[in-house]
Every structure is written in C-alpha cells, then in structure tokens.
Amino acid sequence: MLRRRRGHYAVRIAVTLFLLLAAWTAFVLIGPSWWQMVTAAVLGLLFTQTAFIGHDAGHGQIAEGERANRAIGWIHGDLLVGLAYGWWVDKHDRHHAHPNHEGRDPDIAGAALAFSREQALLRRRGPGRWLARSQAWLFFPMLLLEAFHLHFASVAGVVRRTDLPLRTRMAEATLLAVHFCAYLAVVLATLTPLQALCFVLVNQGVFGLYMGCSFAPNHKGMPVVAEGTKTGFLRRQVLTSRNIRGGVVVDLLLGGLNYQIEHHLFPSMPRPNLRRVQPLVRAACARFGLEYHETGFFRSYAEVLRHLHRVGGPLRPELEY
C-alpha cells in the first residue's frame, strides 16, 4: 500500500489542470460581468484541489524521487495557487512530528485561536481576550482570510529561510512572483476595478474557507499535549487525530485528509490507499487499546466549535467555570 499510484495521480493532475484551464478560459470569455463572482468561487474550489496535490507531493506520495515531487509541488503550490512549497513542507513536517503538542506543533503555536485553556488564559487583555472568548463564533468568518494569511506567510517564508540554497529560494520566489503578477494582470485586464476587487475577495475567501474547512477537523478539538510531555509515536498520532466518515464524496472534498489517522501513521502512503489501509489501522488500535476517533462530516465541525467555545469559557465573565 506504500507503492506509488502513478496512474491515479496522472489522471488527477490532468483533470485538475484541465478544470483550471477551463475556468480561466471561461473567465476571459465572460468578460466584465458580475457573473464572474461565480467563476471566482469555482476557481477558489479548484485552487484548494490543486493545493491538495501539492500536499501529496510534499509527503512524497506521488513520485519516487524528491526532485520530481518538489517539481510537482512547485507547480501546484507556488505557480498555480501562490503557496510556497518549501515553507509549507517545513512547517507541515514539524506538525506531523508533534501534532497538537504545545510548543512543538506550529499549527497551534502562535495561532490566532486558543486551542487550550492555558493558551486562552494568556490572553487576558486587549483584542486577544475578545478573540479568544468569541472564537467559536468567529471561526468560519476568520477562515475567509486564511488564503491571504497563507500568501503572506509564503512570501515571508521564502525570504527568511536562509537555510535553503539560494537557487531554491530564487526559484520559488520567481514562481510566486509569476503567479501573483499573472493573476492580478488577468483579473485587472478583464474586469472593472470594482469587479476586480470583488473577484479577488470572493476567490480568495472561498479558497481560504475551503482550505480551512479541509484541515481544521483533522486535529482541532482533539486532545492537546502539554509542553514537555513525552508520548510514543503511535499514541501521539492516533489520539490527536480525527477521521471523518462519508465515502467517496467526502474523500474528494477533503482531499483524503478525512483519513487523518492513517495519514499521520503513514504520511508517504498515496492518498487512494488510505481508505484501503483503514480497516487494518482500526483493528490495530483496538488491539492496543487506543481510541480510534471517527465521526460524521458535520459532527466534526460541531466538535471543533464546541471545543473552541469551551476553551474560551474562562474569559467570559458571565459564565462560571
């Protein structure tokens, strides 16, 4: 099941690129029209599907060699959607090594949201307090800004990562510049200034919302490991991850990330094989007495929101804890 699925990824990449080309072609043909907001939303969905391919390349799921996976990641990350592949791989690898571990998982360290009561209690004053106490209500609206945050972090990551060879940094910087310049040039040349502004907001809003909704249920609301705690690999990966049921449709919508437990145990396993290995992993967890947490699509978001609401509780004076 760890063998590469070249045929599967060849078809997936070809279909995704075709749909992207078709959407951009439709955008140019439609011209200056408010119907372009529909095109913007469609492209936001396709950007996320493209980013999923970059994610798989970052884990070495697509090709055997590192150079081939990096090339796929550069194209689908830097060039097509404006996310720096190298910066993301470094950050994501650290998350995989210590998911939901305070002080070690970059996805919860320094985040705008508080994922434990300890993090919430550090925000007793100012905007941080208001954000933490209301974070369950603000969660989905904040995801509308996630794409802008990822673009900014990508550019900053390429500039600051002096540990990478200059040639690699220049290659990524060039691809990011091509993406942003081409994106803005096409949009501004086709739409009126007001339409162009609304197009970017809708497109990037849908992109960020879809990305956030794909990644958030994986670990948010699951146990948080206190800083300094030592845990074994199996317990660390299984107990902090959440799987989502739903079949083929959910597999497509979430890019295979709904098999989060299997993905964390075997990050280089090709996406289509995660479903096949799931019964083996579930049986192994039962044998070792580990809770295998799997829930429905909508219930997963309810669990996330309940957790965020509970964490912010100590900052709401009208409630007693």
ZAMARGU-4260 file (C-alpha; in steps of 0.2 Angstrom, whole numbers, plus 5000, padded with zeros to 4 digits):
<rodrens>
0) 5000/5000/5000 | 5015/5011/5001 | 5019/5009/4982 | 5016/5024/4971 | 5000/5026/4962
5) 5007/5035/4946 | 4991/5031/4935 | 4980/5038/4949 | 4990/5054/4951 | 4992/5056/4932
10) 4973/5056/4930 | 4970/5068/4945 | 4983/5080/4940 | 4977/5080/4922 | 4959/5083/4927
15) 4963/5097/4939 | 4974/5106/4927 | 4960/5104/4913 | 4947/5111/4925 | 4958/5126/4930
20) 4962/5130/4912 | 4943/5129/4908 | 4938/5140/4922 | 4951/5153/4917 | 4946/5152/4899
25) 4928/5155/4904 | 4933/5170/4915 | 4941/5178/4900 | 4926/5174/4888 | 4913/5180/4900
30) 4922/5197/4902 | 4917/5211/4913 | 4902/5204/4922 | 4896/5202/4940 | 4893/5184/4935
35) 4912/5182/4937 | 4909/5180/4956 | 4903/5163/4952 | 4919/5160/4942 | 4928/5167/4957
40) 4920/5154/4969 | 4923/5140/4956 | 4942/5144/4955 | 4943/5145/4974 | 4937/5127/4975
45) 4949/5122/4961 | 4964/5131/4970 | 4961/5120/4985 | 4960/5104/4975 | 4976/5110/4967
50) 4984/5113/4984 | 4979/5095/4989 | 4991/5089/4975 | 5005/5100/4982 | 5001/5092/4999
55) 5003/5075/4992 | 5019/5079/4983 | 5026/5087/4999 | 5024/5070/5008 | 5032/5060/4993
60) 5016/5052/4989 | 5016/5055/4970 | 5034/5051/4963 | 5048/5041/4969 | 5062/5054/4969
65) 5062/5070/4979 | 5066/5081/4964 | 5051/5075/4955 | 5039/5078/4970 | 5047/5095/4973
70) 5044/5100/4954 | 5026/5095/4956 | 5025/5104/4972 | 5032/5120/4965 | 5020/5120/4950
75) 5004/5116/4960 | 5009/5126/4975 | 5020/5142/4970 | 5015/5144/4952 | 4996/5139/4952
80) 4990/5145/4969 | 5003/5156/4976 | 5008/5145/4991 | 5027/5142/4994 | 5030/5124/4994
85) 5046/5124/5003 | 5040/5134/5018 | 5024/5124/5019 | 5033/5107/5019 | 5045/5113/5033
90) 5030/5119/5043 | 5019/5104/5039 | 5033/5091/5043 | 5035/5099/5061 | 5016/5097/5063
95) 5017/5079/5058 | 5031/5075/5070 | 5021/5083/5085 | 5003/5086/5081 | 4993/5096/5094
100) 5009/5097/5105 | 5010/5114/5113 | 5027/5122/5110 | 5031/5110/5096 | 5016/5110/5083
105) 5017/5126/5073 | 4999/5124/5069 | 4994/5128/5087 | 5009/5138/5092 | 5006/5157/5090
110) 4990/5154/5081 | 4976/5167/5082 | 4965/5155/5090 | 4967/5147/5108 | 4967/5128/5107
115) 4969/5125/5126 | 4963/5134/5142 | 4981/5138/5146 | 4983/5147/5129 | 4967/5156/5132
120) 4972/5162/5150 | 4987/5170/5142 | 4976/5182/5133 | 4968/5191/5147 | 4969/5209/5140
125) 4966/5218/5123 | 4960/5211/5107 | 4967/5193/5111 | 4955/5192/5125 | 4940/5197/5114
130) 4945/5185/5101 | 4948/5170/5112 | 4931/5172/5121 | 4922/5173/5104 | 4932/5162/5094
135) 4919/5149/5091 | 4908/5162/5083 | 4922/5169/5073 | 4930/5153/5067 | 4922/5152/5050
140) 4922/5171/5046 | 4941/5171/5050 | 4944/5157/5038 | 4939/5169/5024 | 4955/5177/5027
145) 4966/5162/5028 | 4971/5162/5010 | 4978/5180/5012 | 4987/5174/5028 | 4995/5159/5018
150) 5001/5170/5004 | 5009/5182/5016 | 5017/5168/5026 | 5023/5160/5010 | 5032/5176/5004
155) 5039/5179/5021 | 5045/5160/5022 | 5054/5161/5006 | 5063/5177/5011 | 5068/5171/5029
160) 5073/5153/5025 | 5091/5156/5024 | 5094/5138/5027 | 5089/5134/5010 | 5101/5135/4995
165) 5099/5152/4986 | 5095/5144/4970 | 5080/5135/4978 | 5074/5151/4986 | 5076/5161/4970
170) 5066/5148/4960 | 5051/5148/4972 | 5052/5167/4973 | 5051/5168/4954 | 5036/5156/4953
175) 5027/5165/4967 | 5030/5182/4958 | 5024/5174/4941 | 5008/5168/4950 | 5004/5185/4958
180) 5008/5196/4943 | 4999/5184/4931 | 4984/5183/4942 | 4982/5201/4945 | 4986/5206/4927
185) 4972/5194/4920 | 4959/5200/4933 | 4963/5219/4931 | 4963/5217/4912 | 4947/5208/4911
190) 4936/5217/4925 | 4932/5234/4930 | 4941/5240/4946 | 4927/5237/4957 | 4923/5220/4949
195) 4941/5215/4951 | 4942/5219/4969 | 4926/5209/4972 | 4933/5195/4962 | 4949/5194/4972
200) 4939/5194/4989 | 4927/5181/4983 | 4940/5170/4975 | 4952/5171/4990 | 4939/5170/5003
205) 4932/5154/4995 | 4950/5147/4994 | 4954/5151/5012 | 4937/5144/5018 | 4938/5128/5009
210) 4957/5126/5014 | 4952/5129/5032 | 4937/5118/5032 | 4948/5104/5025 | 4962/5105/5038
215) 4953/5111/5054 | 4943/5095/5058 | 4959/5084/5057 | 4965/5089/5075 | 4956/5104/5081
220) 4946/5099/5097 | 4956/5083/5099 | 4967/5081/5115 | 4981/5094/5116 | 4998/5088/5123
225) 5005/5099/5136 | 5023/5106/5133 | 5036/5095/5139 | 5025/5079/5139 | 5033/5064/5131
230) 5022/5052/5121 | 5026/5037/5110 | 5023/5039/5091 | 5008/5028/5090 | 4998/5036/5104
235) 5004/5054/5098 | 4997/5051/5080 | 4981/5042/5084 | 4975/5051/5099 | 4977/5068/5092
240) 4969/5065/5075 | 4951/5064/5070 | 4944/5054/5055 | 4928/5059/5045 | 4916/5047/5038
245) 4907/5050/5021 | 4913/5039/5007 | 4919/5044/4990 | 4911/5062/4990 | 4920/5066/5007
250) 4936/5058/5001 | 4936/5070/4986 | 4930/5086/4995 | 4943/5084/5009 | 4957/5078/4998
255) 4959/5061/5008 | 4963/5071/5024 | 4947/5063/5031 | 4958/5048/5034 | 4969/5058/5046
260) 4974/5044/5057 | 4980/5033/5043 | 4989/5049/5035 | 4998/5053/5051 | 5004/5035/5053
265) 5009/5033/5035 | 5012/5051/5028 | 5020/5044/5012 | 5006/5032/5008 | 4997/5038/4992
270) 4980/5046/4995 | 4969/5032/4987 | 4977/5019/4998 | 4972/5027/5014 | 4954/5020/5013
275) 4961/5003/5010 | 4973/5003/5025 | 4959/5010/5037 | 4952/4993/5042 | 4970/4987/5047
280) 4973/5003/5057 | 4957/5002/5066 | 4960/4984/5071 | 4977/4988/5077 | 4971/5002/5088
285) 4958/4991/5095 | 4971/4978/5099 | 4982/4991/5108 | 4968/4999/5117 | 4969/5016/5108
290) 4953/5026/5104 | 4950/5027/5086 | 4940/5043/5084 | 4929/5044/5068 | 4914/5055/5066
295) 4902/5062/5053 | 4906/5077/5042 | 4895/5090/5050 | 4898/5082/5068 | 4917/5085/5066
300) 4914/5104/5064 | 4902/5104/5079 | 4916/5096/5089 | 4928/5109/5084 | 4916/5123/5088
305) 4912/5116/5105 | 4930/5114/5109 | 4934/5132/5104 | 4919/5138/5114 | 4924/5128/5129
310) 4942/5134/5129 | 4937/5152/5128 | 4925/5150/5143 | 4936/5156/5157 | 4937/5173/5148
315) 4918/5175/5148 | 4914/5183/5165 | 4895/5179/5163 | 4899/5160/5165 | 4906/5151/5180
320) 4920/5138/5177
</rodrens>
